[in-house]
Structures are given as structure tokens and as C-alpha cells.
Amino acid sequence: MKTQFVLMAKYNQWMNDALYQKAFEMTESDVYDDKGAFFGSAFHTLSHIYTGDLLWLGRFTSVASSVDLASSLSAFPSTTSNTVHLCKNLRELADSRKLLDVLIIKWVEGIEETEFEQNLEYQNTAGKTFSEPLGSVLLHFFNHQTHHRGQFTTLLSQSGDNDYFTDLIGLIRQ
């Protein structure tokens, strides 16, 4: 199971690198203006993915790993909401995203195989407590990123850019 989660962490980084590069090629209007997407703009969509990752990583701090996640997260803004925007602009968001993606890979690589079957107890943003196997929660974590990157690529297409490849197999083939 660990091999697949490391692959997903690396895919997350690979896709974020590619899509942020595309975001920097978009016009300022295409990045920041509300285009009717679920989160309004391309910037707010990317910001939601980043904020969601920080929320989930905060819930993962009890997971045994060779990486001290709680300590590592102190370098990032903290939040209890998935609707706030923690970065002022695309450059700040991209720089922080790059650092977060490195942390996610190192953290997943540091998890022992047996941990993925252990239950993780956490609270959602409404304060409701859940307990589910770490592996299942990590599937959600990585799927959430992929889902919202799909929304971003729709905005990218609407801006006239259809020159991108988002399939996981692209990374596997490298």
C-alpha cells in the first residue's frame, strides 16, 4: 500500500508543478477573476487545494512517521477552515505549495506499512469526530487534490489553453 501512496504523493507534486506553471502563463484576469467555478477563480481553486491539504495534514500529525509532521507544519500557516485563502497571490501560493509537496512526499515515505491499516481519529471542520483507517483517509486526501485540479483544468481550458496532460500514467511512464 505504501508504494501506491508514495506514487500519489509524487503525482501530486508533478501535477502541481505543471499546473502552477500553466497558471503563470494565464492572464491576471483568468487567474483572479470569478469565472463561475465552484471556488470562483483559478487562484481560489488552487488555494482551496492548498488549504485542504494543510487541514488534512494537521489531522495526520498523530500518524507514526520518520518525519515529525507537527513540527514540519509549523513552517506553514495554520487554519481550521477550508474556505480561507492563506496566500496573497499566485507567487506566494506556488512557493508555499512547492514546499508543502516536498513535505507530503517525505512524510508518506516515512510511514511504516502497518500504519495504513490503523485507524486515524480526527475531527472535521464542523467538530464531528471520525475514526477510519489511515489508508482510506489518504485515498480521500489524494482524491480531493485530483478532483479540484480537474476544476482548475476546466478553467485553464476556458482560458484557451488545452495543452496539458494530467493522467497519472504520464508520471508512471517517466
Biotite code that builds the C-alpha atoms (Angstrom):
import biotite.structure as struc

atoms = struc.array([
    struc.Atom([0.000, 0.000, 0.000], chain_id="A", res_id=1, res_name="MET", atom_name="CA", element="C"),
    struc.Atom([2.852, 2.377, 0.844], chain_id="A", res_id=2, res_name="LYS", atom_name="CA", element="C"),
    struc.Atom([4.226, 2.219, -2.707], chain_id="A", res_id=3, res_name="THR", atom_name="CA", element="C"),
    struc.Atom([0.909, 3.451, -4.103], chain_id="A", res_id=4, res_name="GLN", atom_name="CA", element="C"),
    struc.Atom([0.686, 6.320, -1.616], chain_id="A", res_id=5, res_name="PHE", atom_name="CA", element="C"),
    struc.Atom([4.243, 7.420, -2.376], chain_id="A", res_id=6, res_name="VAL", atom_name="CA", element="C"),
    struc.Atom([3.302, 7.347, -6.065], chain_id="A", res_id=7, res_name="LEU", atom_name="CA", element="C"),
    struc.Atom([0.249, 9.512, -5.355], chain_id="A", res_id=8, res_name="MET", atom_name="CA", element="C"),
    struc.Atom([2.352, 11.974, -3.352], chain_id="A", res_id=9, res_name="ALA", atom_name="CA", element="C"),
    struc.Atom([4.784, 12.237, -6.253], chain_id="A", res_id=10, res_name="LYS", atom_name="CA", element="C"),
    struc.Atom([1.906, 12.582, -8.728], chain_id="A", res_id=11, res_name="TYR", atom_name="CA", element="C"),
    struc.Atom([0.513, 15.388, -6.586], chain_id="A", res_id=12, res_name="ASN", atom_name="CA", element="C"),
    struc.Atom([3.847, 17.219, -6.823], chain_id="A", res_id=13, res_name="GLN", atom_name="CA", element="C"),
    struc.Atom([4.249, 16.516, -10.550], chain_id="A", res_id=14, res_name="TRP", atom_name="CA", element="C"),
    struc.Atom([0.776, 17.810, -11.373], chain_id="A", res_id=15, res_name="MET", atom_name="CA", element="C"),
    struc.Atom([1.044, 20.838, -9.127], chain_id="A", res_id=16, res_name="ASN", atom_name="CA", element="C"),
    struc.Atom([4.357, 21.804, -10.745], chain_id="A", res_id=17, res_name="ASP", atom_name="CA", element="C"),
    struc.Atom([2.808, 21.513, -14.211], chain_id="A", res_id=18, res_name="ALA", atom_name="CA", element="C"),
    struc.Atom([-0.438, 23.294, -13.398], chain_id="A", res_id=19, res_name="LEU", atom_name="CA", element="C"),
    struc.Atom([1.163, 26.149, -11.483], chain_id="A", res_id=20, res_name="TYR", atom_name="CA", element="C"),
    struc.Atom([3.439, 26.685, -14.464], chain_id="A", res_id=21, res_name="GLN", atom_name="CA", element="C"),
    struc.Atom([0.285, 26.895, -16.590], chain_id="A", res_id=22, res_name="LYS", atom_name="CA", element="C"),
    struc.Atom([-1.290, 29.309, -14.091], chain_id="A", res_id=23, res_name="ALA", atom_name="CA", element="C"),
    struc.Atom([1.664, 31.664, -14.503], chain_id="A", res_id=24, res_name="PHE", atom_name="CA", element="C"),
    struc.Atom([1.014, 31.677, -18.258], chain_id="A", res_id=25, res_name="GLU", atom_name="CA", element="C"),
    struc.Atom([-2.634, 32.727, -17.760], chain_id="A", res_id=26, res_name="MET", atom_name="CA", element="C"),
    struc.Atom([-3.719, 36.353, -17.803], chain_id="A", res_id=27, res_name="THR", atom_name="CA", element="C"),
    struc.Atom([-4.213, 38.032, -14.449], chain_id="A", res_id=28, res_name="GLU", atom_name="CA", element="C"),
    struc.Atom([-7.942, 38.145, -15.179], chain_id="A", res_id=29, res_name="SER", atom_name="CA", element="C"),
    struc.Atom([-8.047, 34.410, -15.904], chain_id="A", res_id=30, res_name="ASP", atom_name="CA", element="C"),
    struc.Atom([-6.235, 33.695, -12.625], chain_id="A", res_id=31, res_name="VAL", atom_name="CA", element="C"),
    struc.Atom([-8.065, 36.011, -10.230], chain_id="A", res_id=32, res_name="TYR", atom_name="CA", element="C"),
    struc.Atom([-11.492, 36.837, -11.677], chain_id="A", res_id=33, res_name="ASP", atom_name="CA", element="C"),
    struc.Atom([-14.568, 34.834, -10.733], chain_id="A", res_id=34, res_name="ASP", atom_name="CA", element="C"),
    struc.Atom([-15.290, 32.570, -13.699], chain_id="A", res_id=35, res_name="LYS", atom_name="CA", element="C"),
    struc.Atom([-18.277, 30.809, -12.169], chain_id="A", res_id=36, res_name="GLY", atom_name="CA", element="C"),
    struc.Atom([-16.281, 27.803, -10.961], chain_id="A", res_id=37, res_name="ALA", atom_name="CA", element="C"),
    struc.Atom([-17.122, 26.172, -7.635], chain_id="A", res_id=38, res_name="PHE", atom_name="CA", element="C"),
    struc.Atom([-14.489, 28.339, -5.891], chain_id="A", res_id=39, res_name="PHE", atom_name="CA", element="C"),
    struc.Atom([-14.889, 31.195, -8.341], chain_id="A", res_id=40, res_name="GLY", atom_name="CA", element="C"),
    struc.Atom([-11.425, 31.750, -9.730], chain_id="A", res_id=41, res_name="SER", atom_name="CA", element="C"),
    struc.Atom([-8.423, 29.681, -10.704], chain_id="A", res_id=42, res_name="ALA", atom_name="CA", element="C"),
    struc.Atom([-6.497, 31.222, -7.795], chain_id="A", res_id=43, res_name="PHE", atom_name="CA", element="C"),
    struc.Atom([-9.204, 30.344, -5.279], chain_id="A", res_id=44, res_name="HIS", atom_name="CA", element="C"),
    struc.Atom([-9.391, 26.793, -6.643], chain_id="A", res_id=45, res_name="THR", atom_name="CA", element="C"),
    struc.Atom([-5.635, 26.281, -6.208], chain_id="A", res_id=46, res_name="LEU", atom_name="CA", element="C"),
    struc.Atom([-5.836, 27.981, -2.824], chain_id="A", res_id=47, res_name="SER", atom_name="CA", element="C"),
    struc.Atom([-8.571, 25.577, -1.692], chain_id="A", res_id=48, res_name="HIS", atom_name="CA", element="C"),
    struc.Atom([-6.417, 22.563, -2.591], chain_id="A", res_id=49, res_name="ILE", atom_name="CA", element="C"),
    struc.Atom([-3.521, 24.023, -0.590], chain_id="A", res_id=50, res_name="TYR", atom_name="CA", element="C"),
    struc.Atom([-5.712, 24.871, 2.406], chain_id="A", res_id=51, res_name="THR", atom_name="CA", element="C"),
    struc.Atom([-7.392, 21.467, 2.291], chain_id="A", res_id=52, res_name="GLY", atom_name="CA", element="C"),
    struc.Atom([-4.005, 19.771, 2.284], chain_id="A", res_id=53, res_name="ASP", atom_name="CA", element="C"),
    struc.Atom([-2.928, 21.764, 5.339], chain_id="A", res_id=54, res_name="LEU", atom_name="CA", element="C"),
    struc.Atom([-6.154, 20.860, 7.154], chain_id="A", res_id=55, res_name="LEU", atom_name="CA", element="C"),
    struc.Atom([-5.705, 17.161, 6.440], chain_id="A", res_id=56, res_name="TRP", atom_name="CA", element="C"),
    struc.Atom([-2.010, 17.177, 7.291], chain_id="A", res_id=57, res_name="LEU", atom_name="CA", element="C"),
    struc.Atom([-2.894, 18.746, 10.629], chain_id="A", res_id=58, res_name="GLY", atom_name="CA", element="C"),
    struc.Atom([-5.170, 15.764, 11.255], chain_id="A", res_id=59, res_name="ARG", atom_name="CA", element="C"),
    struc.Atom([-2.377, 13.360, 10.313], chain_id="A", res_id=60, res_name="PHE", atom_name="CA", element="C"),
    struc.Atom([0.083, 14.561, 12.978], chain_id="A", res_id=61, res_name="THR", atom_name="CA", element="C"),
    struc.Atom([-0.670, 11.557, 15.214], chain_id="A", res_id=62, res_name="SER", atom_name="CA", element="C"),
    struc.Atom([0.451, 9.108, 12.497], chain_id="A", res_id=63, res_name="VAL", atom_name="CA", element="C"),
    struc.Atom([3.816, 7.482, 13.201], chain_id="A", res_id=64, res_name="ALA", atom_name="CA", element="C"),
    struc.Atom([6.357, 8.517, 10.562], chain_id="A", res_id=65, res_name="SER", atom_name="CA", element="C"),
    struc.Atom([10.075, 9.182, 10.435], chain_id="A", res_id=66, res_name="SER", atom_name="CA", element="C"),
    struc.Atom([9.064, 12.787, 9.626], chain_id="A", res_id=67, res_name="VAL", atom_name="CA", element="C"),
    struc.Atom([7.791, 14.885, 12.543], chain_id="A", res_id=68, res_name="ASP", atom_name="CA", element="C"),
    struc.Atom([4.763, 16.252, 10.736], chain_id="A", res_id=69, res_name="LEU", atom_name="CA", element="C"),
    struc.Atom([3.607, 18.548, 13.543], chain_id="A", res_id=70, res_name="ALA", atom_name="CA", element="C"),
    struc.Atom([6.990, 20.240, 13.709], chain_id="A", res_id=71, res_name="SER", atom_name="CA", element="C"),
    struc.Atom([7.277, 20.449, 9.926], chain_id="A", res_id=72, res_name="SER", atom_name="CA", element="C"),
    struc.Atom([3.836, 22.047, 9.622], chain_id="A", res_id=73, res_name="LEU", atom_name="CA", element="C"),
    struc.Atom([4.899, 24.906, 11.899], chain_id="A", res_id=74, res_name="SER", atom_name="CA", element="C"),
    struc.Atom([6.592, 26.428, 8.826], chain_id="A", res_id=75, res_name="ALA", atom_name="CA", element="C"),
    struc.Atom([3.165, 26.811, 7.176], chain_id="A", res_id=76, res_name="PHE", atom_name="CA", element="C"),
    struc.Atom([0.122, 28.900, 8.083], chain_id="A", res_id=77, res_name="PRO", atom_name="CA", element="C"),
    struc.Atom([-2.386, 27.113, 10.280], chain_id="A", res_id=78, res_name="SER", atom_name="CA", element="C"),
    struc.Atom([-6.097, 27.055, 9.604], chain_id="A", res_id=79, res_name="THR", atom_name="CA", element="C"),
    struc.Atom([-9.280, 25.422, 10.799], chain_id="A", res_id=80, res_name="THR", atom_name="CA", element="C"),
    struc.Atom([-11.278, 26.391, 7.703], chain_id="A", res_id=81, res_name="SER", atom_name="CA", element="C"),
    struc.Atom([-11.098, 25.160, 4.132], chain_id="A", res_id=82, res_name="ASN", atom_name="CA", element="C"),
    struc.Atom([-12.546, 28.388, 2.763], chain_id="A", res_id=83, res_name="THR", atom_name="CA", element="C"),
    struc.Atom([-9.838, 30.860, 3.817], chain_id="A", res_id=84, res_name="VAL", atom_name="CA", element="C"),
    struc.Atom([-7.069, 31.967, 1.488], chain_id="A", res_id=85, res_name="HIS", atom_name="CA", element="C"),
    struc.Atom([-3.730, 31.750, 3.254], chain_id="A", res_id=86, res_name="LEU", atom_name="CA", element="C"),
    struc.Atom([-1.627, 33.273, 0.478], chain_id="A", res_id=87, res_name="CYS", atom_name="CA", element="C"),
    struc.Atom([-1.987, 36.748, -1.032], chain_id="A", res_id=88, res_name="LYS", atom_name="CA", element="C"),
    struc.Atom([-1.136, 35.929, -4.619], chain_id="A", res_id=89, res_name="ASN", atom_name="CA", element="C"),
    struc.Atom([-0.205, 33.177, -7.047], chain_id="A", res_id=90, res_name="LEU", atom_name="CA", element="C"),
    struc.Atom([3.567, 33.543, -6.498], chain_id="A", res_id=91, res_name="ARG", atom_name="CA", element="C"),
    struc.Atom([3.232, 33.159, -2.734], chain_id="A", res_id=92, res_name="GLU", atom_name="CA", element="C"),
    struc.Atom([0.843, 30.232, -3.164], chain_id="A", res_id=93, res_name="LEU", atom_name="CA", element="C"),
    struc.Atom([3.107, 28.482, -5.688], chain_id="A", res_id=94, res_name="ALA", atom_name="CA", element="C"),
    struc.Atom([6.181, 28.869, -3.473], chain_id="A", res_id=95, res_name="ASP", atom_name="CA", element="C"),
    struc.Atom([4.365, 27.510, -0.430], chain_id="A", res_id=96, res_name="SER", atom_name="CA", element="C"),
    struc.Atom([2.772, 24.726, -2.500], chain_id="A", res_id=97, res_name="ARG", atom_name="CA", element="C"),
    struc.Atom([6.199, 23.590, -3.700], chain_id="A", res_id=98, res_name="LYS", atom_name="CA", element="C"),
    struc.Atom([7.461, 23.284, -0.107], chain_id="A", res_id=99, res_name="LEU", atom_name="CA", element="C"),
    struc.Atom([4.292, 21.508, 1.006], chain_id="A", res_id=100, res_name="LEU", atom_name="CA", element="C"),
    struc.Atom([4.547, 18.948, -1.790], chain_id="A", res_id=101, res_name="ASP", atom_name="CA", element="C"),
    struc.Atom([8.092, 18.058, -0.710], chain_id="A", res_id=102, res_name="VAL", atom_name="CA", element="C"),
    struc.Atom([6.860, 17.615, 2.866], chain_id="A", res_id=103, res_name="LEU", atom_name="CA", element="C"),
    struc.Atom([3.967, 15.378, 1.764], chain_id="A", res_id=104, res_name="ILE", atom_name="CA", element="C"),
    struc.Atom([6.330, 13.066, -0.132], chain_id="A", res_id=105, res_name="ILE", atom_name="CA", element="C"),
    struc.Atom([8.815, 12.828, 2.750], chain_id="A", res_id=106, res_name="LYS", atom_name="CA", element="C"),
    struc.Atom([6.037, 12.252, 5.263], chain_id="A", res_id=107, res_name="TRP", atom_name="CA", element="C"),
    struc.Atom([4.393, 9.451, 3.257], chain_id="A", res_id=108, res_name="VAL", atom_name="CA", element="C"),
    struc.Atom([7.786, 7.837, 2.600], chain_id="A", res_id=109, res_name="GLU", atom_name="CA", element="C"),
    struc.Atom([8.377, 7.832, 6.366], chain_id="A", res_id=110, res_name="GLY", atom_name="CA", element="C"),
    struc.Atom([5.184, 5.943, 7.256], chain_id="A", res_id=111, res_name="ILE", atom_name="CA", element="C"),
    struc.Atom([5.583, 2.260, 8.111], chain_id="A", res_id=112, res_name="GLU", atom_name="CA", element="C"),
    struc.Atom([3.432, -0.117, 6.070], chain_id="A", res_id=113, res_name="GLU", atom_name="CA", element="C"),
    struc.Atom([1.453, -1.269, 9.133], chain_id="A", res_id=114, res_name="THR", atom_name="CA", element="C"),
    struc.Atom([0.254, 2.280, 9.850], chain_id="A", res_id=115, res_name="GLU", atom_name="CA", element="C"),
    struc.Atom([-2.004, 2.356, 6.788], chain_id="A", res_id=116, res_name="PHE", atom_name="CA", element="C"),
    struc.Atom([-4.368, -0.173, 8.402], chain_id="A", res_id=117, res_name="GLU", atom_name="CA", element="C"),
    struc.Atom([-4.504, 1.674, 11.735], chain_id="A", res_id=118, res_name="GLN", atom_name="CA", element="C"),
    struc.Atom([-7.497, 3.864, 12.464], chain_id="A", res_id=119, res_name="ASN", atom_name="CA", element="C"),
    struc.Atom([-6.985, 7.599, 12.422], chain_id="A", res_id=120, res_name="LEU", atom_name="CA", element="C"),
    struc.Atom([-9.262, 9.573, 14.716], chain_id="A", res_id=121, res_name="GLU", atom_name="CA", element="C"),
    struc.Atom([-9.867, 13.148, 13.623], chain_id="A", res_id=122, res_name="TYR", atom_name="CA", element="C"),
    struc.Atom([-12.418, 15.935, 13.633], chain_id="A", res_id=123, res_name="GLN", atom_name="CA", element="C"),
    struc.Atom([-13.839, 17.638, 10.569], chain_id="A", res_id=124, res_name="ASN", atom_name="CA", element="C"),
    struc.Atom([-14.220, 21.409, 10.317], chain_id="A", res_id=125, res_name="THR", atom_name="CA", element="C"),
    struc.Atom([-17.657, 21.159, 11.971], chain_id="A", res_id=126, res_name="ALA", atom_name="CA", element="C"),
    struc.Atom([-16.110, 19.430, 15.002], chain_id="A", res_id=127, res_name="GLY", atom_name="CA", element="C"),
    struc.Atom([-17.571, 15.974, 14.302], chain_id="A", res_id=128, res_name="LYS", atom_name="CA", element="C"),
    struc.Atom([-15.229, 13.103, 15.232], chain_id="A", res_id=129, res_name="THR", atom_name="CA", element="C"),
    struc.Atom([-14.463, 10.248, 12.848], chain_id="A", res_id=130, res_name="PHE", atom_name="CA", element="C"),
    struc.Atom([-12.265, 7.157, 13.026], chain_id="A", res_id=131, res_name="SER", atom_name="CA", element="C"),
    struc.Atom([-11.218, 5.439, 9.796], chain_id="A", res_id=132, res_name="GLU", atom_name="CA", element="C"),
    struc.Atom([-8.205, 3.502, 8.506], chain_id="A", res_id=133, res_name="PRO", atom_name="CA", element="C"),
    struc.Atom([-5.357, 5.827, 7.561], chain_id="A", res_id=134, res_name="LEU", atom_name="CA", element="C"),
    struc.Atom([-5.179, 4.227, 4.107], chain_id="A", res_id=135, res_name="GLY", atom_name="CA", element="C"),
    struc.Atom([-8.798, 5.130, 3.402], chain_id="A", res_id=136, res_name="SER", atom_name="CA", element="C"),
    struc.Atom([-8.317, 8.692, 4.614], chain_id="A", res_id=137, res_name="VAL", atom_name="CA", element="C"),
    struc.Atom([-5.177, 9.070, 2.489], chain_id="A", res_id=138, res_name="LEU", atom_name="CA", element="C"),
    struc.Atom([-7.158, 7.910, -0.541], chain_id="A", res_id=139, res_name="LEU", atom_name="CA", element="C"),
    struc.Atom([-9.563, 10.760, 0.142], chain_id="A", res_id=140, res_name="HIS", atom_name="CA", element="C"),
    struc.Atom([-6.672, 13.199, 0.664], chain_id="A", res_id=141, res_name="PHE", atom_name="CA", element="C"),
    struc.Atom([-5.144, 12.446, -2.732], chain_id="A", res_id=142, res_name="PHE", atom_name="CA", element="C"),
    struc.Atom([-8.522, 12.167, -4.489], chain_id="A", res_id=143, res_name="ASN", atom_name="CA", element="C"),
    struc.Atom([-9.518, 15.602, -3.167], chain_id="A", res_id=144, res_name="HIS", atom_name="CA", element="C"),
    struc.Atom([-6.450, 17.125, -4.817], chain_id="A", res_id=145, res_name="GLN", atom_name="CA", element="C"),
    struc.Atom([-7.159, 15.387, -8.122], chain_id="A", res_id=146, res_name="THR", atom_name="CA", element="C"),
    struc.Atom([-10.824, 16.410, -8.076], chain_id="A", res_id=147, res_name="HIS", atom_name="CA", element="C"),
    struc.Atom([-10.081, 20.108, -7.643], chain_id="A", res_id=148, res_name="HIS", atom_name="CA", element="C"),
    struc.Atom([-7.178, 20.082, -10.083], chain_id="A", res_id=149, res_name="ARG", atom_name="CA", element="C"),
    struc.Atom([-9.784, 18.865, -12.577], chain_id="A", res_id=150, res_name="GLY", atom_name="CA", element="C"),
    struc.Atom([-11.786, 22.001, -11.830], chain_id="A", res_id=151, res_name="GLN", atom_name="CA", element="C"),
    struc.Atom([-8.649, 24.074, -12.405], chain_id="A", res_id=152, res_name="PHE", atom_name="CA", element="C"),
    struc.Atom([-8.011, 22.418, -15.774], chain_id="A", res_id=153, res_name="THR", atom_name="CA", element="C"),
    struc.Atom([-11.553, 23.323, -16.813], chain_id="A", res_id=154, res_name="THR", atom_name="CA", element="C"),
    struc.Atom([-10.712, 26.958, -16.071], chain_id="A", res_id=155, res_name="LEU", atom_name="CA", element="C"),
    struc.Atom([-7.457, 26.524, -17.958], chain_id="A", res_id=156, res_name="LEU", atom_name="CA", element="C"),
    struc.Atom([-9.354, 25.189, -20.981], chain_id="A", res_id=157, res_name="SER", atom_name="CA", element="C"),
    struc.Atom([-11.839, 28.038, -20.773], chain_id="A", res_id=158, res_name="GLN", atom_name="CA", element="C"),
    struc.Atom([-8.907, 30.465, -20.939], chain_id="A", res_id=159, res_name="SER", atom_name="CA", element="C"),
    struc.Atom([-7.899, 28.838, -24.241], chain_id="A", res_id=160, res_name="GLY", atom_name="CA", element="C"),
    struc.Atom([-5.123, 26.505, -23.041], chain_id="A", res_id=161, res_name="ASP", atom_name="CA", element="C"),
    struc.Atom([-5.711, 22.830, -23.845], chain_id="A", res_id=162, res_name="ASN", atom_name="CA", element="C"),
    struc.Atom([-2.040, 21.879, -23.947], chain_id="A", res_id=163, res_name="ASP", atom_name="CA", element="C"),
    struc.Atom([-1.651, 19.838, -20.772], chain_id="A", res_id=164, res_name="TYR", atom_name="CA", element="C"),
    struc.Atom([-1.639, 16.188, -19.713], chain_id="A", res_id=165, res_name="PHE", atom_name="CA", element="C"),
    struc.Atom([-2.997, 15.274, -16.292], chain_id="A", res_id=166, res_name="THR", atom_name="CA", element="C"),
    struc.Atom([-3.149, 11.482, -16.347], chain_id="A", res_id=167, res_name="ASP", atom_name="CA", element="C"),
    struc.Atom([-1.296, 9.538, -13.658], chain_id="A", res_id=168, res_name="LEU", atom_name="CA", element="C"),
    struc.Atom([0.073, 7.212, -16.332], chain_id="A", res_id=169, res_name="ILE", atom_name="CA", element="C"),
    struc.Atom([2.180, 10.135, -17.583], chain_id="A", res_id=170, res_name="GLY", atom_name="CA", element="C"),
    struc.Atom([4.192, 10.076, -14.367], chain_id="A", res_id=171, res_name="LEU", atom_name="CA", element="C"),
    struc.Atom([4.333, 6.276, -14.316], chain_id="A", res_id=172, res_name="ILE", atom_name="CA", element="C"),
    struc.Atom([5.853, 6.291, -17.814], chain_id="A", res_id=173, res_name="ARG", atom_name="CA", element="C"),
    struc.Atom([8.680, 8.615, -16.790], chain_id="A", res_id=174, res_name="GLN", atom_name="CA", element="C"),
])
